[in-house]
Amino acid sequence: MTSRAISAVLVCALAFVAAGCGGADTDAMPKAFLALLDDTTKVLKEIKDVPTAKAAEAKLKVLAERKAKLDEQAKTTMMSNAELKASDAIYAEPMKYAGVKMVEEMTRIASVSPEAAEITAAALGMRQNQTPAQ
C-alpha cells in the first residue's frame, strides 16, 4: 500500500467528524464513523496473508458499503459552527486514534504481504475506479 493510500485513509477518517450531522442527535454520525473505523480495524487484524485477505474480502466490502452510505448521509446534513466545535472537542482525538490504528493495520498487512494489501485495498474500495460492489 502506498503512503498516498494510507494518507487518504487517515484524512478520510478525520474528515468524518468534520462532515457534520444534524438533527436531534449530533453524536450519531461521529459515533457511526468511529464504530466503522473500529470494525474495519478488527477485520484488518484478521489478515495475515493472501488466504486470510481473501477470507476477509466479503466483510471488507460490507464495511466499504457502510462507509459509502455514511458518506452520503454526511453530505446531506450539516452542523452549526457551535455543534461542529462541540463535536470536534469530543470526537477529534478518538477519531484520530481510530484512524491511526486502522492505518497501522493496513501498513502491517502491506509489510507482510503486498498482494494481501492489494486485496484488502480493493475490497475497501480504495483503488481508483474501484467501487465497493466490485
Secondary structure, DSSP 8 states (H G I E B T S, - for coil): --HHHHHHHHHHHHHHHHH---SS-TTHHHHHHHHHHHHHHHHHHT--SHHHHHHHHHHHHHHHHHHHHHHHHHHH----HHHHHHHHHHHHHHHHHHHHHHHHHHHHHHHH-HHHHHHHHHHTT-STT--TT-
